[in-house]
Amino acid sequence: MTDYIAGRLQEALDQVLAATGQRPFLLGYCMGGLLTLALAQQRTRDLAALVLLATPWDFHAAPGQAAFGRSALLTWSPLMDLLGELPVDILQALFATRGPLMAIRKFRRFGAMNPDSEPARRFVALEDWLNDGVALPAPVARECLGGWYADNSTLRGRWRIAGRVVQPDEVRLPVRCVIPAADRIVPPASAEALAARLPQASLQRPPLGHIGMMVSRRARRQVWAPLARWFLEQEER
C-alpha cells in the first residue's frame, strides 16, 4: 500500500495543490479512510481537514475478525499466487459472509417488486454500484487480510507506510469521523477506536448502515447535510 499512498495519492495531492494553491479537504470511506489517514500523517501541513467515513481501526473489535482474516488468506492465497490479484467476485463473497442472510432477504424483497417501479430501479442501481469494484493486487490483499484483519496491525502499531508507523495521534488536523450506528461491515467500536486516537476529532453518528450512509434515502439529511455544514465551519475558521 506504500505504492498507492506514498506514490499515487501523494502525486494527486501535489496536483491539487499546484492547480488550486489551496490546502484541500481529504475524505476517505472505509478502506479509503485508512489510506487517507496515512496520507494525512505524511502530509498534514498540506491539508485543511480530514473526513473519515466508516473507517476501521481496531479490526478485532468484533468477534471472529482475526479468524476471518486468517481463513480468507489461507483459502485464497493459491488463487492470488496464480492471478496476482484477489478478484472482485471473491471480495464480494467475503463481504457477503459478514451477513449471509441479508442477501437472501434483499433479493426476496426485490422479487416481489414491480420491475418497472422506482424502488426496483433504485435497487438495480445500488446493486450495480456495489458490484462495480476492482480486484485487489495480491500484495495489497495480503496486507489487508493478514495485516489488518488477522494481526490487527493498525491498532497494534505495526502498520507501516513508507517505513513509518501509521499513528493517528500525529494527525493534528480537524477530523470528522462519521460512524454509522448500524454498520455491520465496520463495527462502530472499530471506528471509535480510531476517533479516540485523533487529537482533533469530532463525531457524527447517523443511524444508518455501511452502505445506507452513502446512498440511502436518509443519507442526504443524516450524513451529507451535517457534513456540508461542518465543511463550512472549517472554512470560516
C-alpha positions as CSV (number, residue, x, y, z in Angstrom):
1,M,0.0,0.0,0.0
2,T,3.0,2.3,0.2
3,D,3.0,2.4,-3.6
4,Y,-0.5,3.8,-3.5
5,I,-0.3,6.2,-0.5
6,A,3.3,7.5,-0.8
7,G,3.1,7.3,-4.6
8,R,-0.2,7.9,-6.3
9,L,-2.0,9.7,-3.6
10,Q,0.9,12.0,-2.8
11,E,1.2,12.8,-6.5
12,A,-2.6,13.5,-6.7
13,L,-2.3,15.8,-3.7
14,D,0.6,17.6,-5.4
15,Q,-1.5,18.2,-8.5
16,V,-4.4,19.6,-6.4
17,L,-2.1,22.0,-4.6
18,A,-0.5,23.1,-7.8
19,A,-3.8,23.6,-9.6
20,T,-5.6,25.5,-6.7
21,G,-3.0,26.9,-4.5
22,Q,-5.2,25.9,-1.5
23,R,-5.0,23.1,1.0
24,P,-7.8,20.7,0.3
25,F,-10.2,18.7,2.5
26,L,-9.4,15.0,2.3
27,L,-12.2,12.4,2.6
28,G,-11.9,8.6,2.7
29,Y,-14.6,5.9,3.0
30,C,-14.0,2.5,4.7
31,M,-10.6,1.2,3.5
32,G,-10.1,4.5,1.7
33,G,-10.3,6.2,5.1
34,L,-7.2,4.3,6.2
35,L,-5.4,5.3,3.0
36,T,-6.3,8.9,3.6
37,L,-5.3,8.7,7.2
38,A,-1.8,7.6,6.3
39,L,-1.6,10.3,3.7
40,A,-2.7,12.9,6.2
41,Q,0.0,11.8,8.6
42,Q,2.6,12.1,5.8
43,R,1.3,15.5,4.5
44,T,-0.5,17.2,7.5
45,R,0.7,20.7,6.6
46,D,-0.7,20.4,3.1
47,L,-4.3,19.6,4.2
48,A,-7.1,21.7,5.6
49,A,-9.1,18.9,7.3
50,L,-9.8,15.2,7.1
51,V,-13.1,13.3,6.9
52,L,-13.2,9.6,7.7
53,L,-16.4,7.7,6.8
54,A,-16.9,4.3,8.5
55,T,-13.1,3.9,8.8
56,P,-11.9,0.8,10.8
57,W,-9.0,0.8,13.2
58,D,-9.5,-2.0,15.7
59,F,-10.1,-5.0,13.5
60,H,-10.6,-7.2,16.5
61,A,-13.4,-5.1,18.0
62,A,-16.0,-7.7,16.9
63,P,-15.6,-11.4,17.5
64,G,-14.2,-13.6,14.7
65,Q,-12.4,-10.9,12.8
66,A,-8.9,-12.5,13.3
67,A,-10.2,-15.9,12.1
68,F,-11.9,-14.2,9.2
69,G,-8.6,-12.7,8.0
70,R,-6.6,-15.9,8.5
71,S,-9.1,-18.2,6.8
72,A,-9.6,-15.9,3.9
73,L,-5.8,-15.5,3.4
74,L,-5.3,-19.3,3.6
75,T,-8.2,-20.1,1.3
76,W,-7.4,-17.6,-1.4
77,S,-3.6,-17.4,-1.4
78,P,-3.2,-20.0,-4.1
79,L,-5.5,-18.1,-6.4
80,M,-3.7,-14.9,-5.7
81,D,-0.4,-16.6,-6.5
82,L,-1.8,-17.7,-9.8
83,L,-3.6,-14.4,-10.8
84,G,-1.5,-11.8,-9.0
85,E,-4.7,-10.4,-7.6
86,L,-7.8,-11.1,-5.5
87,P,-10.8,-10.9,-7.9
88,V,-13.6,-8.6,-7.1
89,D,-16.1,-11.5,-7.1
90,I,-14.1,-13.1,-4.2
91,L,-14.1,-9.8,-2.4
92,Q,-17.9,-9.6,-2.7
93,A,-18.3,-13.1,-1.5
94,L,-16.1,-12.3,1.6
95,F,-18.3,-9.3,2.4
96,A,-21.4,-11.4,2.0
97,T,-20.2,-13.8,4.7
98,R,-20.5,-10.9,7.2
99,G,-24.2,-11.3,7.0
100,P,-25.2,-14.2,4.8
101,L,-29.0,-13.9,5.2
102,M,-29.0,-10.2,4.2
103,A,-28.6,-11.1,0.5
104,I,-31.4,-13.6,0.7
105,R,-33.7,-11.1,2.3
106,K,-33.0,-8.2,0.0
107,F,-33.4,-10.3,-3.2
108,R,-36.6,-11.7,-1.9
109,R,-37.9,-8.2,-1.4
110,F,-36.7,-7.3,-4.9
111,G,-38.5,-10.4,-6.4
112,A,-41.8,-9.0,-5.0
113,M,-41.3,-5.6,-6.6
114,N,-42.9,-4.4,-9.9
115,P,-39.8,-4.4,-12.2
116,D,-40.8,-1.1,-13.7
117,S,-41.2,0.7,-10.4
118,E,-38.9,3.3,-8.9
119,P,-38.0,1.1,-5.9
120,A,-36.9,-1.6,-8.4
121,R,-34.8,0.8,-10.4
122,R,-33.1,2.1,-7.3
123,F,-32.4,-1.5,-6.2
124,V,-30.7,-2.3,-9.5
125,A,-28.7,1.0,-9.5
126,L,-27.5,0.2,-6.0
127,E,-26.5,-3.3,-6.8
128,D,-24.7,-2.2,-10.0
129,W,-22.7,0.3,-7.8
130,L,-21.9,-2.3,-5.1
131,N,-20.7,-4.8,-7.7
132,D,-18.7,-2.4,-9.8
133,G,-15.5,-2.9,-7.8
134,V,-12.0,-3.7,-8.9
135,A,-9.6,-6.5,-8.0
136,L,-7.1,-6.0,-5.2
137,P,-3.5,-6.6,-6.2
138,A,-2.2,-9.7,-4.3
139,P,0.3,-7.7,-2.1
140,V,-2.5,-5.3,-1.0
141,A,-4.9,-8.1,-0.3
142,R,-2.4,-9.9,1.8
143,E,-1.6,-6.6,3.7
144,C,-5.4,-6.2,4.4
145,L,-6.4,-9.7,5.2
146,G,-3.2,-10.7,7.0
147,G,-2.1,-7.4,8.5
148,W,-5.3,-5.6,9.3
149,Y,-7.8,-8.4,9.9
150,A,-5.6,-11.3,11.2
151,D,-2.9,-9.4,13.1
152,N,-4.8,-6.1,13.9
153,S,-1.6,-4.3,12.7
154,T,-3.3,-0.9,12.8
155,L,-4.3,-0.9,16.5
156,R,-1.0,-2.7,17.5
157,G,1.2,0.0,15.8
158,R,2.6,-2.4,13.2
159,W,1.1,-0.9,10.0
160,R,3.8,1.0,8.2
161,I,3.7,3.2,5.1
162,A,7.0,4.3,3.6
163,G,8.7,2.8,6.6
164,R,6.7,4.9,9.1
165,V,4.2,3.5,11.6
166,V,0.8,5.0,10.9
167,Q,-0.1,6.9,14.1
168,P,-3.4,8.7,14.3
169,D,-2.0,10.8,17.2
170,E,0.3,12.6,14.7
171,V,-2.6,13.8,12.5
172,R,-3.1,17.3,14.0
173,L,-5.9,18.4,11.8
174,P,-9.7,18.9,12.3
175,V,-11.1,15.4,11.6
176,R,-14.7,14.5,11.2
177,C,-15.4,10.8,12.0
178,V,-18.7,9.6,10.6
179,I,-19.6,6.4,12.4
180,P,-22.9,4.8,11.3
181,A,-24.6,3.1,14.2
182,A,-25.9,0.2,12.3
183,D,-22.7,-0.7,10.4
184,R,-22.2,-4.5,10.1
185,I,-19.1,-4.2,7.9
186,V,-17.1,-1.8,10.1
187,P,-18.4,-2.3,13.6
188,P,-18.8,1.1,15.4
189,A,-16.4,0.1,18.1
190,S,-13.7,-0.4,15.4
191,A,-14.1,3.1,14.1
192,E,-14.5,4.6,17.6
193,A,-11.0,3.3,18.4
194,L,-9.6,5.5,15.7
195,A,-11.6,8.5,16.7
196,A,-10.3,8.2,20.2
197,R,-6.7,8.5,18.9
198,L,-7.2,11.6,16.8
199,P,-6.4,14.8,18.7
200,Q,-9.0,17.0,16.9
201,A,-11.7,14.5,16.1
202,S,-15.4,15.2,16.2
203,L,-18.0,12.5,15.7
204,Q,-21.1,12.2,13.7
205,R,-23.3,9.0,14.3
206,P,-26.0,8.6,11.8
207,P,-28.5,5.7,12.5
208,L,-27.6,4.0,9.2
209,G,-25.6,1.1,7.9
210,H,-22.3,1.0,5.9
211,I,-24.0,1.3,2.6
212,G,-27.0,3.3,3.7
213,M,-24.8,6.1,5.0
214,M,-23.7,6.7,1.4
215,V,-26.8,6.2,-0.8
216,S,-30.0,5.6,1.2
217,R,-32.9,8.0,1.2
218,R,-31.9,9.3,4.6
219,A,-28.2,9.8,3.7
220,R,-28.6,13.3,2.4
221,R,-30.3,14.5,5.5
222,Q,-28.4,12.5,8.1
223,V,-24.9,12.3,6.7
224,W,-24.2,14.8,3.8
225,A,-26.1,17.9,5.0
226,P,-24.4,17.8,8.5
227,L,-21.1,17.1,6.8
228,A,-21.5,20.0,4.5
229,R,-22.2,22.3,7.5
230,W,-19.0,21.0,9.1
231,F,-17.0,21.8,6.0
232,L,-18.3,25.4,6.0
233,E,-17.4,25.7,9.7
234,Q,-13.9,24.7,9.0
235,E,-13.6,27.2,6.1
236,E,-14.8,30.0,8.4
237,R,-12.1,29.4,11.0
